[in-house]
Amino acid sequence: MAGSSLVRLQKYMAECGVASRKKSEELISSGKVKINGHPASIGG
């Protein structure tokens, strides 16, 4: 997509006020964050 850039999920969560980047990473790693019904993962 022209003009779009990727943003790490934990950064996006922090910018939206969900949690800090570190806490967001912990939530993602523990399987508490889902995208379209599937657990999110870091790095991949």
C-alpha positions, -999 to +999 in steps of 0.1 A: +000+000+000+014+033-010+019+057+019+013+032+047+038+021+073+038-008+097+035-001+135+043-026+162+012-037+180+026-029+214+034+006+203-001+011+188-017-002+221+004+022+241-005+052+218-042+043+222-038+043+260-045+006+265-013-001+284+024+009+284+046-007+256+061-031+281+027-041+296+013-045+261+041-068+252+033-089+283-004-090+274+004-101+238+029-128+250+004-142+275-022-146+248-046-120+262-046-100+230-066-113+200-068-100+164-098-113+145-103-140+171-068-153+169-041-147+195-016-120+186+021-127+185+052-107+187+078-108+159+061-125+132 
